[in-house]
Amino acid sequence: GFAPSVQVAAVFEVRLQLMANRLFQTDYRLTQDRNPGKWEEGIVE
């Protein structure tokens, strides 16, 4: 079962990416609220 494990890992990675994106967006919004004139700082990498 090499292929199935690869598939599971890919799905898991996508889920982690979605979670990270959600956290990033939340952090980005907080940064934007804190520094309305400096929202670019929320997009560091």
PyMOL CGO cylinders between C-alpha atoms (Angstrom):
from pymol import cmd
from pymol.cgo import CYLINDER

trace = [
    CYLINDER, 0.00, 0.00, 0.00, 2.39, 2.67, -1.09, 0.3, 1, 1, 1, 1, 1, 1,
    CYLINDER, 2.39, 2.67, -1.09, -0.07, 4.75, -3.09, 0.3, 1, 1, 1, 1, 1, 1,
    CYLINDER, -0.07, 4.75, -3.09, -2.78, 4.92, -0.39, 0.3, 1, 1, 1, 1, 1, 1,
    CYLINDER, -2.78, 4.92, -0.39, -0.33, 6.21, 2.23, 0.3, 1, 1, 1, 1, 1, 1,
    CYLINDER, -0.33, 6.21, 2.23, 0.87, 8.85, -0.20, 0.3, 1, 1, 1, 1, 1, 1,
    CYLINDER, 0.87, 8.85, -0.20, -2.73, 9.86, -0.83, 0.3, 1, 1, 1, 1, 1, 1,
    CYLINDER, -2.73, 9.86, -0.83, -3.43, 10.09, 2.90, 0.3, 1, 1, 1, 1, 1, 1,
    CYLINDER, -3.43, 10.09, 2.90, -0.29, 12.17, 3.43, 0.3, 1, 1, 1, 1, 1, 1,
    CYLINDER, -0.29, 12.17, 3.43, -1.34, 14.52, 0.64, 0.3, 1, 1, 1, 1, 1, 1,
    CYLINDER, -1.34, 14.52, 0.64, -4.80, 14.99, 2.15, 0.3, 1, 1, 1, 1, 1, 1,
    CYLINDER, -4.80, 14.99, 2.15, -3.25, 15.56, 5.57, 0.3, 1, 1, 1, 1, 1, 1,
    CYLINDER, -3.25, 15.56, 5.57, -0.87, 18.14, 4.12, 0.3, 1, 1, 1, 1, 1, 1,
    CYLINDER, -0.87, 18.14, 4.12, -3.74, 19.97, 2.42, 0.3, 1, 1, 1, 1, 1, 1,
    CYLINDER, -3.74, 19.97, 2.42, -5.63, 20.05, 5.73, 0.3, 1, 1, 1, 1, 1, 1,
    CYLINDER, -5.63, 20.05, 5.73, -2.58, 21.44, 7.51, 0.3, 1, 1, 1, 1, 1, 1,
    CYLINDER, -2.58, 21.44, 7.51, -2.22, 24.08, 4.79, 0.3, 1, 1, 1, 1, 1, 1,
    CYLINDER, -2.22, 24.08, 4.79, -5.86, 25.09, 5.16, 0.3, 1, 1, 1, 1, 1, 1,
    CYLINDER, -5.86, 25.09, 5.16, -5.45, 25.35, 8.94, 0.3, 1, 1, 1, 1, 1, 1,
    CYLINDER, -5.45, 25.35, 8.94, -2.29, 27.41, 8.51, 0.3, 1, 1, 1, 1, 1, 1,
    CYLINDER, -2.29, 27.41, 8.51, -4.07, 29.68, 6.02, 0.3, 1, 1, 1, 1, 1, 1,
    CYLINDER, -4.07, 29.68, 6.02, -6.92, 30.19, 8.47, 0.3, 1, 1, 1, 1, 1, 1,
    CYLINDER, -6.92, 30.19, 8.47, -4.49, 31.05, 11.28, 0.3, 1, 1, 1, 1, 1, 1,
    CYLINDER, -4.49, 31.05, 11.28, -2.53, 33.33, 8.96, 0.3, 1, 1, 1, 1, 1, 1,
    CYLINDER, -2.53, 33.33, 8.96, -5.68, 35.17, 7.87, 0.3, 1, 1, 1, 1, 1, 1,
    CYLINDER, -5.68, 35.17, 7.87, -6.73, 35.65, 11.49, 0.3, 1, 1, 1, 1, 1, 1,
    CYLINDER, -6.73, 35.65, 11.49, -3.28, 36.95, 12.40, 0.3, 1, 1, 1, 1, 1, 1,
    CYLINDER, -3.28, 36.95, 12.40, -3.31, 39.13, 9.29, 0.3, 1, 1, 1, 1, 1, 1,
    CYLINDER, -3.31, 39.13, 9.29, -6.67, 40.64, 10.29, 0.3, 1, 1, 1, 1, 1, 1,
    CYLINDER, -6.67, 40.64, 10.29, -5.45, 41.31, 13.84, 0.3, 1, 1, 1, 1, 1, 1,
    CYLINDER, -5.45, 41.31, 13.84, -2.31, 42.97, 12.50, 0.3, 1, 1, 1, 1, 1, 1,
    CYLINDER, -2.31, 42.97, 12.50, -4.40, 45.06, 10.14, 0.3, 1, 1, 1, 1, 1, 1,
    CYLINDER, -4.40, 45.06, 10.14, -6.70, 46.13, 12.99, 0.3, 1, 1, 1, 1, 1, 1,
    CYLINDER, -6.70, 46.13, 12.99, -3.76, 46.99, 15.23, 0.3, 1, 1, 1, 1, 1, 1,
    CYLINDER, -3.76, 46.99, 15.23, -1.89, 48.99, 12.58, 0.3, 1, 1, 1, 1, 1, 1,
    CYLINDER, -1.89, 48.99, 12.58, -4.46, 50.29, 10.06, 0.3, 1, 1, 1, 1, 1, 1,
    CYLINDER, -4.46, 50.29, 10.06, -1.77, 52.20, 8.16, 0.3, 1, 1, 1, 1, 1, 1,
    CYLINDER, -1.77, 52.20, 8.16, 0.74, 49.34, 8.16, 0.3, 1, 1, 1, 1, 1, 1,
    CYLINDER, 0.74, 49.34, 8.16, -1.25, 46.30, 7.05, 0.3, 1, 1, 1, 1, 1, 1,
    CYLINDER, -1.25, 46.30, 7.05, 1.67, 45.14, 4.86, 0.3, 1, 1, 1, 1, 1, 1,
    CYLINDER, 1.67, 45.14, 4.86, 3.41, 43.90, 7.99, 0.3, 1, 1, 1, 1, 1, 1,
    CYLINDER, 3.41, 43.90, 7.99, 0.84, 41.11, 8.16, 0.3, 1, 1, 1, 1, 1, 1,
    CYLINDER, 0.84, 41.11, 8.16, 2.16, 39.59, 4.93, 0.3, 1, 1, 1, 1, 1, 1,
    CYLINDER, 2.16, 39.59, 4.93, 5.71, 38.74, 6.02, 0.3, 1, 1, 1, 1, 1, 1,
    CYLINDER, 5.71, 38.74, 6.02, 6.38, 35.49, 4.17, 0.3, 1, 1, 1, 1, 1, 1,
]
cmd.load_cgo(trace, "trace")
